[in-house]
Structures are given as C-alpha cells and as structure tokens.
Amino acid sequence: MIESVQAAVDPTQTSEALVQRVAAYGLRRTQAAMKEHDLPAALLFDADNIRYLTGTAVMRAWTLHGMDRFLLVPADGSPVLWEYPSVRTAEDPRRLHELRSAPSWSVFDVGTRSARRAAEFVGELIATLRSLGIEDDRIGIDRTDAYGFLALQAAGLSVQPAQFSLESARSIKSAEEIELIRRSLAVCDAAVAHLYENLRPGMTELEAWSLFSAHAFINGAEYVECRLLSSGPRTNPWFQEATARRIGPGDVVSFDTDLVGPSGYLADVSRAYLTGDVRSTERQRRLYGDAEEFLQNILDELRPGADTADLGRSLCKKFPAKYHAQRYPFIAHSAGLSDEFPTIVFDNHDTGVTVQPGMVFCIEAYVGEVGDAEGMKLEEQVLITDAGPEVLSKAPHDTRLAQRS
C-alpha cells in the first residue's frame, strides 16, 4: 500500500491580494508583448486569457464557447471587461480594469438578431478605443465567432492575431503563479492517490475516473478538460476516453489528469496502474521502463538556455523507433492556465524558443507498438529553475510496473 497523499489546500484561502498580484503581472507581461508585436489593442474572448489579465473567472467552461464575456486590453492603460450580464463578482474597486455589462450576440441568446447585436457592440468598442486615445484601426483578437469577426471587418477594423502575444506573455510564470500551480498539483496528486488506493477489478473505467474526478472536485478543482482513462487493450492506441468497460485483474489502467485546479491552473499528470493483487508481466514492465527512460532523457536535457527546436531534434532520436508510429504529439508542452506555448516536438524544427527559468513544462511519454495489446502513458509536470527542472508532480507510481526484473 502506498503512503497516502493529502490535498493540503483549502481553495477558499487564495487571497484577493495574491490574485491581484497575478493579474498585475499578467497585464505587464501582456502589454509588453503587445508592444513588441506592434498591437495597439487586443480584444480577448478566451477564458484563460481573461483570467490571466483580470484574475476573474465566471462559469469558465461555459465561456469557453459562449460569446458573453470579453476584455479589451490597450497596449497602455487599464483594460475594460465586458462581464456576463448580472454577474457582479468582478466589481471590486481594487481591480485593474473597468467593468461593463456584456451585450451578448450569441445565437443562443438573441437568435436572428446576432449580426445586429455584434455590430452594436463593435460600435461601442470603437468609441471605447477612441476614448482611450487609440486611433489606429488595427486590433488583435484571440478568437471570436463569425458574427463578431464580420462585424469588426464591416466597421473597418483591421483584425490581427493576438494569441501569440498572449502565449508569449504567459510562458514565464511569476512566483505567485508557481504557488497556484503547486496548489493545483497538490489537489491533483491527492486525487490520483485516491484512485490508486481504491482501484479494483470489476469496476468500470468510468467508475475509476470518478474516483479521481470526484476527489479533485471535493478539494476545489474547477473542471477537467478530458476523460482520458483507458484499461487493458484500450490502452493501445492512446487518446481513448473512459467507457463502461469493466477492468479485469492484471489490466493496466492508464490516464491523463488534465485537471484545472482550485485556483484555475492546470495540473497535467499521467500515470499507469496495475489492477488487482497480481504480478506485472514482462511486457508491462518493459513498456513502463521505456516510458520512464524517455522522461529521464527529457529531464536530462531540459535546462535553462536550451533551444526547444534543438531539444526536439536531439530527443526524437532517443525515443525508441518502434514506438514512433503511435507517439504522443509532443515531447513536452508548457502549462499554466491550460496547455500552452512553447512546445517541444518530434519534427518540424524550424525555429525554437529559449528555455528560461519560470517556465513550466509537462514532459510526455506514450509507448505502444502498432497492433500490440497494451500501451503505457506517463507524464510529469516540471518547473524550470536556474539549476534545472524541478519535478512538481508527486502522484504515486506503481512499483510493480516500475521494477524491470
């Protein structure tokens, strides 16, 4: 039996002052990136970008697809947040933005009036830009729907991509963000340990997933982005979500947490566990060992000053050729409020980014041969420090799989 991992996090204890420091840092980083990329202003709809710059989140999963909450960020000055109607949580005089009620143009809300409502908002947007002293008709956008995009064009605004500026800003975490990431991982690790301790033959994959997700939600997690849990023969190939399949004795259960924790930051960890009081097979130990070895190769090279393209070129050669056909898309990807830029990939190494202290990466290994009966997925979340990578994820490993002999 493993030693229990406890979630030593009370999600109610994240102070307003800490949230404001995170938002102030995000605003400084974003406005600097906008100036670097010659963007006078950006209109943001992505829930993660809005949270990064304001410290606020409202019905986060809903706003990932609804057009009901958006933020105007000038390259200089204070942002303006159009908030979901009737929501007052962001109305705090200490906040760094102006608050207005959002005029939604989602078809869900207004049906055939969507185009007209979008045009009306763009008129208000232009008036706001002018009041901020912005006469330039270029505006950055992270994402919007067709009604919003066409309304911006019809009004004569030149729409420019803003996401690269935002992702560049988000790539270096502040000390406060790193603290929030550690809190998310504490909740995640405890939920993974709960799954491990209670995994039994006969339960379904969905029941196993609920062991993890329910425990995480009880401890304040916000949502999970996927349900990537599979067992036995469904572990090969990867990217199969949980089903009603019953897990048998000796089956490997492999999963990816994709958990957004109590302070909005991603805890992205993968584990593989053996089900039942059984001995692992030689194949299972070999797969697990190959995945662990590749993760160690990544850790050995993921250092401050390294170039992500050079890392991709080097590390792809260290990944066993027999697994390449079904490899995970990334060797590593950054993580903050979600999966983020920069990434380390197996191919297309045209340009790279310098690895810097304050970056957080998730290092990935999926090993499974085409047509084989099993595969193994492992992943760790690491912080880049001056001395190298610090493994942040503490979720238990199954020693029965980790032993080669």
C-alpha positions as a Markdown table, in Angstrom:
| # | Residue | x | y | z |
|---|---|---|---|---|
| 1 | Met | 0.0 | 0.0 | 0.0 |
| 2 | Ile | 1.3 | 3.4 | -0.9 |
| 3 | Glu | 1.6 | 6.3 | 1.5 |
| 4 | Ser | -1.4 | 8.5 | 1.2 |
| 5 | Val | -1.1 | 11.9 | -0.5 |
| 6 | Gln | -3.2 | 14.5 | 1.2 |
| 7 | Ala | -4.5 | 17.6 | -0.5 |
| 8 | Ala | -3.2 | 20.3 | 1.9 |
| 9 | Val | -5.0 | 23.0 | 0.0 |
| 10 | Asp | -8.0 | 25.0 | 1.1 |
| 11 | Pro | -9.4 | 26.6 | -2.1 |
| 12 | Thr | -11.1 | 29.3 | -0.1 |
| 13 | Gln | -7.7 | 30.6 | 1.2 |
| 14 | Thr | -6.4 | 32.1 | -2.1 |
| 15 | Ser | -6.3 | 35.7 | -1.1 |
| 16 | Glu | -7.5 | 38.6 | -3.1 |
| 17 | Ala | -4.1 | 40.2 | -2.8 |
| 18 | Leu | -2.4 | 37.2 | -4.4 |
| 19 | Val | -5.0 | 37.1 | -7.2 |
| 20 | Gln | -4.4 | 40.8 | -7.9 |
| 21 | Arg | -0.6 | 40.3 | -8.0 |
| 22 | Val | -1.0 | 37.6 | -10.5 |
| 23 | Ala | -3.3 | 39.8 | -12.7 |
| 24 | Ala | -0.9 | 42.8 | -12.4 |
| 25 | Tyr | 2.0 | 40.6 | -13.5 |
| 26 | Gly | -0.1 | 39.3 | -16.4 |
| 27 | Leu | -1.1 | 42.7 | -17.5 |
| 28 | Arg | 2.5 | 43.9 | -17.5 |
| 29 | Arg | 3.7 | 40.9 | -19.5 |
| 30 | Thr | 0.9 | 41.1 | -22.0 |
| 31 | Gln | 1.2 | 44.8 | -22.7 |
| 32 | Ala | 4.9 | 44.4 | -23.2 |
| 33 | Ala | 4.3 | 41.6 | -25.6 |
| 34 | Met | 1.7 | 43.6 | -27.5 |
| 35 | Lys | 4.2 | 46.5 | -27.9 |
| 36 | Glu | 6.8 | 44.1 | -29.1 |
| 37 | His | 4.3 | 42.8 | -31.8 |
| 38 | Asp | 3.0 | 46.2 | -32.6 |
| 39 | Leu | -0.5 | 45.7 | -31.4 |
| 40 | Pro | -2.2 | 48.9 | -30.2 |
| 41 | Ala | -5.1 | 47.0 | -28.5 |
| 42 | Ala | -6.4 | 43.5 | -28.2 |
| 43 | Leu | -10.0 | 42.2 | -27.8 |
| 44 | Leu | -9.9 | 38.9 | -25.9 |
| 45 | Phe | -12.6 | 36.2 | -25.6 |
| 46 | Asp | -10.6 | 33.2 | -24.5 |
| 47 | Ala | -11.5 | 32.5 | -20.8 |
| 48 | Asp | -7.8 | 31.7 | -19.9 |
| 49 | Asn | -6.6 | 35.0 | -21.4 |
| 50 | Ile | -9.2 | 36.9 | -19.5 |
| 51 | Arg | -8.4 | 35.2 | -16.2 |
| 52 | Tyr | -4.7 | 35.8 | -16.8 |
| 53 | Leu | -5.3 | 39.6 | -17.1 |
| 54 | Thr | -8.1 | 40.1 | -14.6 |
| 55 | Gly | -7.9 | 37.3 | -12.0 |
| 56 | Thr | -11.6 | 36.7 | -12.6 |
| 57 | Ala | -13.4 | 33.7 | -13.9 |
| 58 | Val | -17.2 | 33.3 | -14.4 |
| 59 | Met | -18.7 | 29.9 | -15.5 |
| 60 | Arg | -15.4 | 29.1 | -17.1 |
| 61 | Ala | -16.4 | 26.1 | -19.1 |
| 62 | Trp | -19.5 | 27.9 | -20.4 |
| 63 | Thr | -17.4 | 30.9 | -21.5 |
| 64 | Leu | -15.1 | 28.6 | -23.5 |
| 65 | His | -17.8 | 28.5 | -26.1 |
| 66 | Gly | -20.2 | 31.4 | -25.3 |
| 67 | Met | -19.7 | 34.9 | -26.6 |
| 68 | Asp | -20.8 | 36.5 | -23.3 |
| 69 | Arg | -17.6 | 37.8 | -21.7 |
| 70 | Phe | -14.7 | 39.7 | -23.3 |
| 71 | Leu | -11.9 | 42.0 | -22.5 |
| 72 | Leu | -10.3 | 45.0 | -24.3 |
| 73 | Val | -6.6 | 45.4 | -23.5 |
| 74 | Pro | -4.9 | 48.6 | -24.7 |
| 75 | Ala | -1.1 | 48.5 | -25.1 |
| 76 | Asp | -1.1 | 51.3 | -22.5 |
| 77 | Gly | -3.6 | 51.9 | -19.8 |
| 78 | Ser | -6.3 | 49.9 | -18.0 |
| 79 | Pro | -8.4 | 47.1 | -19.6 |
| 80 | Val | -12.1 | 47.2 | -20.0 |
| 81 | Leu | -14.0 | 44.0 | -19.1 |
| 82 | Trp | -17.5 | 43.3 | -20.5 |
| 83 | Glu | -18.9 | 40.9 | -18.0 |
| 84 | Tyr | -21.6 | 38.3 | -18.3 |
| 85 | Pro | -24.9 | 40.1 | -17.5 |
| 86 | Ser | -26.0 | 40.1 | -13.8 |
| 87 | Val | -22.6 | 38.9 | -12.7 |
| 88 | Arg | -21.1 | 41.2 | -10.1 |
| 89 | Thr | -18.1 | 39.2 | -8.8 |
| 90 | Ala | -15.6 | 41.4 | -10.7 |
| 91 | Glu | -17.0 | 44.6 | -9.4 |
| 92 | Asp | -14.2 | 45.4 | -7.0 |
| 93 | Pro | -12.6 | 48.9 | -6.8 |
| 94 | Arg | -9.1 | 47.4 | -6.3 |
| 95 | Arg | -9.2 | 45.6 | -9.6 |
| 96 | Leu | -7.2 | 46.7 | -12.6 |
| 97 | His | -10.0 | 47.0 | -15.1 |
| 98 | Glu | -13.2 | 48.8 | -15.8 |
| 99 | Leu | -16.3 | 46.7 | -15.6 |
| 100 | Arg | -19.3 | 46.9 | -18.1 |
| 101 | Ser | -22.3 | 44.6 | -18.8 |
| 102 | Ala | -21.7 | 42.4 | -21.9 |
| 103 | Pro | -24.1 | 42.7 | -24.8 |
| 104 | Ser | -24.2 | 39.1 | -26.0 |
| 105 | Trp | -24.7 | 38.3 | -29.6 |
| 106 | Ser | -24.7 | 34.5 | -29.2 |
| 107 | Val | -27.5 | 32.9 | -31.3 |
| 108 | Phe | -28.4 | 31.1 | -28.1 |
| 109 | Asp | -29.3 | 34.5 | -26.6 |
| 110 | Val | -30.7 | 36.6 | -29.4 |
| 111 | Gly | -31.3 | 34.3 | -32.4 |
| 112 | Thr | -31.7 | 36.2 | -35.7 |
| 113 | Arg | -30.5 | 39.5 | -34.0 |
| 114 | Ser | -27.0 | 38.2 | -33.6 |
| 115 | Ala | -25.5 | 40.2 | -36.5 |
| 116 | Arg | -27.1 | 43.4 | -35.4 |
| 117 | Arg | -26.1 | 42.9 | -31.8 |
| 118 | Ala | -22.5 | 42.2 | -32.8 |
| 119 | Ala | -22.4 | 45.4 | -34.9 |
| 120 | Glu | -23.8 | 47.4 | -32.0 |
| 121 | Phe | -21.0 | 46.1 | -29.8 |
| 122 | Val | -18.4 | 46.9 | -32.3 |
| 123 | Gly | -19.7 | 50.5 | -32.4 |
| 124 | Glu | -19.2 | 50.7 | -28.6 |
| 125 | Leu | -15.8 | 49.1 | -29.0 |
| 126 | Ile | -14.6 | 51.7 | -31.4 |
| 127 | Ala | -15.9 | 54.5 | -29.2 |
| 128 | Thr | -14.0 | 53.0 | -26.3 |
| 129 | Leu | -10.8 | 52.8 | -28.3 |
| 130 | Arg | -11.1 | 56.4 | -29.2 |
| 131 | Ser | -11.8 | 57.4 | -25.6 |
| 132 | Leu | -8.5 | 55.6 | -24.8 |
| 133 | Gly | -6.7 | 57.7 | -27.4 |
| 134 | Ile | -6.4 | 54.8 | -29.8 |
| 135 | Glu | -7.0 | 56.0 | -33.4 |
| 136 | Asp | -5.2 | 53.0 | -35.0 |
| 137 | Asp | -7.8 | 50.7 | -36.7 |
| 138 | Arg | -5.7 | 47.6 | -36.0 |
| 139 | Ile | -7.0 | 45.3 | -33.2 |
| 140 | Gly | -5.7 | 42.0 | -32.0 |
| 141 | Ile | -8.1 | 39.1 | -31.5 |
| 142 | Asp | -7.5 | 35.8 | -29.8 |
| 143 | Arg | -10.7 | 34.1 | -31.0 |
| 144 | Thr | -14.3 | 35.1 | -31.8 |
| 145 | Asp | -17.3 | 33.8 | -33.8 |
| 146 | Ala | -18.3 | 34.6 | -37.4 |
| 147 | Tyr | -20.7 | 37.3 | -36.3 |
| 148 | Gly | -18.1 | 39.1 | -34.2 |
| 149 | Phe | -15.4 | 38.8 | -36.9 |
| 150 | Leu | -17.7 | 40.1 | -39.7 |
| 151 | Ala | -18.8 | 43.0 | -37.6 |
| 152 | Leu | -15.2 | 44.0 | -36.9 |
| 153 | Gln | -14.4 | 43.9 | -40.6 |
| 154 | Ala | -17.6 | 45.7 | -41.6 |
| 155 | Ala | -16.7 | 48.6 | -39.3 |
| 156 | Gly | -13.3 | 49.0 | -41.0 |
| 157 | Leu | -11.1 | 47.5 | -38.2 |
| 158 | Ser | -8.1 | 45.5 | -39.3 |
| 159 | Val | -8.2 | 42.2 | -37.3 |
| 160 | Gln | -4.8 | 40.9 | -36.3 |
| 161 | Pro | -3.9 | 37.7 | -34.4 |
| 162 | Ala | -3.2 | 38.3 | -30.7 |
| 163 | Gln | -2.8 | 34.8 | -29.4 |
| 164 | Phe | 1.0 | 34.6 | -29.9 |
| 165 | Ser | 1.5 | 37.8 | -27.9 |
| 166 | Leu | -0.7 | 36.3 | -25.1 |
| 167 | Glu | 1.0 | 32.9 | -25.1 |
| 168 | Ser | 4.5 | 34.6 | -25.1 |
| 169 | Ala | 3.4 | 36.6 | -22.1 |
| 170 | Arg | 2.0 | 33.6 | -20.3 |
| 171 | Ser | 5.1 | 31.4 | -20.9 |
| 172 | Ile | 7.1 | 32.8 | -17.9 |
| 173 | Lys | 5.3 | 32.3 | -14.6 |
| 174 | Ser | 5.5 | 34.7 | -11.7 |
| 175 | Ala | 6.3 | 33.4 | -8.2 |
| 176 | Glu | 2.6 | 33.8 | -7.4 |
| 177 | Glu | 1.6 | 31.7 | -10.4 |
| 178 | Ile | 4.0 | 29.0 | -9.4 |
| 179 | Glu | 2.4 | 28.9 | -6.0 |
| 180 | Leu | -1.0 | 28.5 | -7.6 |
| 181 | Ile | 0.3 | 25.7 | -9.8 |
| 182 | Arg | 1.7 | 23.9 | -6.8 |
| 183 | Arg | -1.8 | 24.2 | -5.2 |
| 184 | Ser | -3.4 | 22.7 | -8.2 |
| 185 | Leu | -0.9 | 19.8 | -8.2 |
| 186 | Ala | -1.5 | 19.1 | -4.5 |
| 187 | Val | -5.2 | 18.6 | -5.2 |
| 188 | Cys | -4.4 | 16.5 | -8.3 |
| 189 | Asp | -1.8 | 14.3 | -6.6 |
| 190 | Ala | -4.2 | 13.6 | -3.8 |
| 191 | Ala | -7.0 | 12.6 | -6.2 |
| 192 | Val | -4.6 | 10.4 | -8.2 |
| 193 | Ala | -3.5 | 8.7 | -5.0 |
| 194 | His | -7.2 | 8.2 | -4.1 |
| 195 | Leu | -7.8 | 6.5 | -7.4 |
| 196 | Tyr | -4.7 | 4.2 | -6.9 |
| 197 | Glu | -5.7 | 3.2 | -3.4 |
| 198 | Asn | -9.3 | 2.3 | -4.4 |
| 199 | Leu | -8.8 | 0.8 | -7.9 |
| 200 | Arg | -10.3 | -2.7 | -8.0 |
| 201 | Pro | -11.1 | -5.3 | -10.6 |
| 202 | Gly | -14.7 | -5.3 | -11.7 |
| 203 | Met | -15.2 | -1.5 | -11.7 |
| 204 | Thr | -15.8 | 0.3 | -15.0 |
| 205 | Glu | -13.4 | 2.8 | -16.5 |
| 206 | Leu | -16.0 | 5.5 | -15.7 |
| 207 | Glu | -16.1 | 4.4 | -12.1 |
| 208 | Ala | -12.3 | 4.6 | -11.9 |
| 209 | Trp | -12.4 | 8.1 | -13.5 |
| 210 | Ser | -15.0 | 9.2 | -10.9 |
| 211 | Leu | -12.6 | 8.2 | -8.1 |
| 212 | Phe | -10.2 | 10.8 | -9.4 |
| 213 | Ser | -12.5 | 13.5 | -10.6 |
| 214 | Ala | -14.9 | 13.4 | -7.6 |
| 215 | His | -12.0 | 13.6 | -5.1 |
| 216 | Ala | -10.5 | 16.5 | -7.0 |
| 217 | Phe | -13.8 | 18.4 | -7.1 |
| 218 | Ile | -14.4 | 17.9 | -3.4 |
| 219 | Asn | -11.0 | 19.6 | -2.9 |
| 220 | Gly | -11.9 | 22.6 | -5.0 |
| 221 | Ala | -10.8 | 21.7 | -8.6 |
| 222 | Glu | -12.8 | 23.6 | -11.2 |
| 223 | Tyr | -13.0 | 21.1 | -14.1 |
| 224 | Val | -11.2 | 18.5 | -16.2 |
| 225 | Glu | -10.5 | 19.1 | -19.9 |
| 226 | Cys | -10.7 | 15.4 | -21.0 |
| 227 | Arg | -11.6 | 12.0 | -19.7 |
| 228 | Leu | -8.5 | 10.2 | -20.9 |
| 229 | Leu | -8.6 | 6.9 | -19.0 |
| 230 | Ser | -8.4 | 3.5 | -20.6 |
| 231 | Ser | -7.7 | 0.0 | -19.5 |
| 232 | Gly | -6.3 | -3.3 | -20.8 |
| 233 | Pro | -6.4 | -3.5 | -24.6 |
| 234 | Arg | -7.9 | 0.0 | -24.8 |
| 235 | Thr | -4.5 | 1.5 | -23.6 |
| 236 | Asn | -3.3 | 1.0 | -27.2 |
| 237 | Pro | -3.5 | 3.3 | -29.0 |
| 238 | Trp | -3.7 | 6.3 | -26.7 |
| 239 | Phe | -6.4 | 9.0 | -26.7 |
| 240 | Gln | -9.3 | 6.8 | -25.7 |
| 241 | Glu | -11.7 | 8.3 | -23.1 |
| 242 | Ala | -13.3 | 6.4 | -20.3 |
| 243 | Thr | -16.1 | 3.9 | -21.1 |
| 244 | Ala | -18.3 | 1.4 | -19.3 |
| 245 | Arg | -15.7 | -1.3 | -19.9 |
| 246 | Arg | -15.1 | -3.4 | -16.8 |
| 247 | Ile | -11.5 | -3.5 | -15.7 |
| 248 | Gly | -10.1 | -7.0 | -15.2 |
| 249 | Pro | -7.4 | -8.4 | -12.8 |
| 250 | Gly | -3.9 | -7.6 | -14.3 |
| 251 | Asp | -5.2 | -4.8 | -16.6 |
| 252 | Val | -3.2 | -1.7 | -16.7 |
| 253 | Val | -5.2 | 1.5 | -16.2 |
| 254 | Ser | -3.6 | 4.5 | -17.8 |
| 255 | Phe | -4.9 | 8.1 | -17.6 |
| 256 | Asp | -4.1 | 11.7 | -18.1 |
| 257 | Thr | -5.5 | 14.1 | -15.4 |
| 258 | Asp | -5.9 | 17.3 | -17.5 |
| 259 | Leu | -7.2 | 18.9 | -14.3 |
| 260 | Val | -7.9 | 22.6 | -13.8 |
| 261 | Gly | -7.3 | 23.1 | -10.1 |
| 262 | Pro | -8.8 | 25.3 | -7.4 |
| 263 | Ser | -7.0 | 28.5 | -8.5 |
| 264 | Gly | -7.5 | 27.9 | -12.2 |
| 265 | Tyr | -4.1 | 26.5 | -13.1 |
| 266 | Leu | -3.6 | 23.2 | -14.9 |
| 267 | Ala | -2.3 | 20.0 | -13.2 |
| 268 | Asp | -1.4 | 17.7 | -16.1 |
| 269 | Val | 0.0 | 14.4 | -15.0 |
| 270 | Ser | -0.3 | 10.8 | -16.4 |
| 271 | Arg | 0.1 | 7.6 | -14.6 |
| 272 | Ala | -0.4 | 3.9 | -15.3 |
| 273 | Tyr | -1.5 | 1.4 | -12.6 |
| 274 | Leu | -1.9 | -2.3 | -12.4 |
| 275 | Thr | -5.3 | -3.6 | -11.3 |
| 276 | Gly | -5.6 | -6.3 | -8.6 |
| 277 | Asp | -3.3 | -8.2 | -6.4 |
| 278 | Val | -1.2 | -9.6 | -9.3 |
| 279 | Arg | 2.3 | -9.5 | -10.6 |
| 280 | Ser | 3.1 | -7.4 | -13.6 |
| 281 | Thr | 4.1 | -9.0 | -16.9 |
| 282 | Glu | 7.4 | -8.7 | -18.5 |
| 283 | Arg | 5.8 | -6.7 | -21.3 |
| 284 | Gln | 4.2 | -4.3 | -18.9 |
| 285 | Arg | 7.5 | -3.7 | -17.1 |
| 286 | Arg | 9.3 | -3.2 | -20.4 |
| 287 | Leu | 6.7 | -0.6 | -21.6 |
| 288 | Tyr | 6.8 | 1.2 | -18.2 |
| 289 | Gly | 10.6 | 1.2 | -18.2 |
| 290 | Asp | 10.8 | 2.6 | -21.7 |
| 291 | Ala | 8.4 | 5.4 | -20.8 |
| 292 | Glu | 10.3 | 6.2 | -17.7 |
| 293 | Glu | 13.6 | 6.2 | -19.5 |
| 294 | Phe | 12.4 | 8.7 | -22.1 |
| 295 | Leu | 11.1 | 11.0 | -19.4 |
| 296 | Gln | 14.5 | 10.9 | -17.8 |
| 297 | Asn | 16.1 | 11.7 | -21.1 |
| 298 | Ile | 13.9 | 14.8 | -21.4 |
| 299 | Leu | 14.8 | 15.9 | -17.8 |
| 300 | Asp | 18.5 | 15.5 | -18.5 |
| 301 | Glu | 18.3 | 18.0 | -21.4 |
| 302 | Leu | 15.6 | 20.4 | -20.4 |
| 303 | Arg | 17.8 | 23.1 | -19.0 |
| 304 | Pro | 17.8 | 26.9 | -19.0 |
| 305 | Gly | 19.3 | 28.2 | -22.2 |
| 306 | Ala | 18.4 | 25.2 | -24.2 |
| 307 | Asp | 16.6 | 25.8 | -27.6 |
| 308 | Thr | 13.3 | 23.9 | -27.9 |
| 309 | Ala | 14.0 | 23.1 | -31.6 |
| 310 | Asp | 17.4 | 21.7 | -30.7 |
| 311 | Leu | 15.8 | 19.7 | -27.9 |
| 312 | Gly | 13.3 | 18.2 | -30.3 |
| 313 | Arg | 16.0 | 17.2 | -32.8 |
| 314 | Ser | 18.0 | 15.6 | -30.0 |
| 315 | Leu | 15.3 | 13.9 | -28.1 |
| 316 | Cys | 13.4 | 12.4 | -31.0 |
| 317 | Lys | 16.4 | 10.3 | -31.7 |
| 318 | Lys | 16.3 | 8.9 | -28.1 |
| 319 | Phe | 12.7 | 7.8 | -28.4 |
| 320 | Pro | 12.6 | 4.1 | -29.5 |
| 321 | Ala | 11.8 | 3.8 | -33.2 |
| 322 | Lys | 9.3 | 1.0 | -32.6 |
| 323 | Tyr | 7.0 | 3.5 | -30.8 |
| 324 | His | 7.2 | 6.4 | -33.2 |
| 325 | Ala | 4.1 | 5.5 | -35.2 |
| 326 | Gln | 1.9 | 6.0 | -32.2 |
| 327 | Arg | 3.9 | 8.5 | -30.3 |
| 328 | Tyr | 2.4 | 11.3 | -28.3 |
| 329 | Pro | 2.2 | 14.5 | -30.4 |
| 330 | Phe | 4.5 | 16.4 | -28.0 |
| 331 | Ile | 7.8 | 15.6 | -26.3 |
| 332 | Ala | 6.9 | 18.4 | -23.9 |
| 333 | His | 4.4 | 21.3 | -23.7 |
| 334 | Ser | 4.1 | 24.3 | -21.4 |
| 335 | Ala | 1.4 | 24.5 | -18.9 |
| 336 | Gly | -0.2 | 27.4 | -16.9 |
| 337 | Leu | -3.9 | 28.1 | -17.1 |
| 338 | Ser | -4.1 | 25.4 | -19.8 |
| 339 | Asp | -1.8 | 23.7 | -22.2 |
| 340 | Glu | 0.4 | 26.5 | -23.5 |
| 341 | Phe | 3.3 | 27.6 | -25.8 |
| 342 | Pro | 6.1 | 26.8 | -26.2 |
| 343 | Thr | 6.3 | 23.1 | -27.1 |
| 344 | Ile | 9.0 | 20.6 | -27.9 |
| 345 | Val | 8.0 | 18.4 | -30.8 |
| 346 | Phe | 9.4 | 15.4 | -32.7 |
| 347 | Asp | 9.6 | 17.1 | -36.1 |
| 348 | Asn | 9.2 | 20.5 | -38.0 |
| 349 | His | 12.0 | 22.1 | -36.0 |
| 350 | Asp | 12.2 | 25.3 | -38.0 |
| 351 | Thr | 12.6 | 27.8 | -35.1 |
| 352 | Gly | 12.9 | 27.4 | -31.4 |
| 353 | Val | 12.4 | 29.2 | -28.1 |
| 354 | Thr | 14.9 | 29.5 | -25.4 |
| 355 | Val | 14.0 | 27.6 | -22.2 |
| 356 | Gln | 14.0 | 30.0 | -19.3 |
| 357 | Pro | 13.6 | 29.8 | -15.5 |
| 358 | Gly | 9.9 | 30.3 | -14.7 |
| 359 | Met | 8.6 | 28.1 | -17.5 |
| 360 | Val | 6.5 | 25.1 | -16.6 |
| 361 | Phe | 6.6 | 22.1 | -18.9 |
| 362 | Cys | 4.7 | 18.8 | -19.0 |
| 363 | Ile | 7.0 | 16.1 | -20.3 |
| 364 | Glu | 5.3 | 13.3 | -22.1 |
| 365 | Ala | 5.8 | 9.6 | -23.0 |
| 366 | Tyr | 3.4 | 7.3 | -24.6 |
| 367 | Val | 4.9 | 3.9 | -25.6 |
| 368 | Gly | 2.9 | 1.4 | -27.5 |
| 369 | Glu | 3.6 | -0.5 | -30.7 |
| 370 | Val | 1.1 | -0.7 | -33.5 |
| 371 | Gly | -1.1 | -3.7 | -33.1 |
| 372 | Asp | 0.2 | -4.5 | -29.6 |
| 373 | Ala | -2.2 | -5.4 | -26.8 |
| 374 | Glu | -1.1 | -2.7 | -24.4 |
| 375 | Gly | 0.4 | 0.8 | -24.1 |
| 376 | Met | 1.7 | 2.9 | -21.3 |
| 377 | Lys | 1.3 | 6.7 | -20.8 |
| 378 | Leu | 3.4 | 8.6 | -18.3 |
| 379 | Glu | 3.7 | 12.4 | -17.8 |
| 380 | Glu | 5.3 | 14.7 | -15.2 |
| 381 | Gln | 4.9 | 18.5 | -14.7 |
| 382 | Val | 8.1 | 20.3 | -14.1 |
| 383 | Leu | 9.3 | 23.8 | -13.2 |
| 384 | Ile | 12.4 | 25.2 | -14.9 |
| 385 | Thr | 14.7 | 26.7 | -12.3 |
| 386 | Asp | 18.2 | 28.2 | -12.5 |
| 387 | Ala | 19.5 | 24.8 | -11.5 |
| 388 | Gly | 17.4 | 22.8 | -14.0 |
| 389 | Pro | 14.0 | 21.1 | -13.9 |
| 390 | Glu | 12.1 | 20.5 | -10.6 |
| 391 | Val | 9.5 | 17.8 | -10.8 |
| 392 | Leu | 6.3 | 19.3 | -9.3 |
| 393 | Ser | 4.0 | 16.2 | -9.7 |
| 394 | Lys | 4.1 | 13.9 | -6.7 |
| 395 | Ala | 1.4 | 11.4 | -7.6 |
| 396 | Pro | 2.5 | 7.8 | -6.8 |
| 397 | His | 4.0 | 5.4 | -9.2 |
| 398 | Asp | 3.1 | 1.7 | -9.2 |
| 399 | Thr | 6.3 | -0.1 | -8.1 |
| 400 | Arg | 5.0 | -3.4 | -9.6 |
| 401 | Leu | 5.3 | -1.8 | -13.0 |
| 402 | Ala | 8.5 | 0.2 | -12.3 |
| 403 | Gln | 10.6 | -2.9 | -11.5 |
| 404 | Arg | 12.3 | -4.3 | -14.6 |
| 405 | Ser | 13.1 | -7.7 | -13.1 |
